[in-house]
């Protein structure tokens, strides 16, 4: 009977640890490594990503929700820490600049193609 109780307690600890690790992995996969810029904290091997991962694990153990953890990191490091930042006044340019650049490139390509076809028609 005693062994059964020990087994149950050990199983609960292991199951809780797996859920804890999954949650920290999920959160760190949505955070940008500020050293690497193009990698998530989960993928990076830098000291910064290790420290952020430890901070996330500590905040999970303190009982914070995912939103609270993201908010704390956002307050400390700014919107750049999030791979998918919220749409607000501060990040408006971040969301619109790629679209504007893409439309400018498309307009330039169309103008170039139009001028090439006009030259062929004249000849």
WONOR-V168006 format. One line per field, one symbol per residue. ss: DSSP state (H for helix, E for strand, C for the rest). burial: + if it has 16 or more other C-alpha atoms within 10 Angstrom, else -. A space follows every 50 residues. Layout:
ss->???
burial->???
This chain:
ss->CHHHHHHHHHHHHHHHHHHHHHHHHHHHCCEECCCCCCCECCCCCCHHHH HHHHHHHHHHHCCCCHHHHHHHHHHHHCHHHECCCCCCCCCHHHHHHHHH HHHHHHHHHHHHHHHHHHHHHHC
burial->----------------------+++-++++++++----++++++----+- -++--++-++-----+--++--++----+++++-+--------------- -----------------------
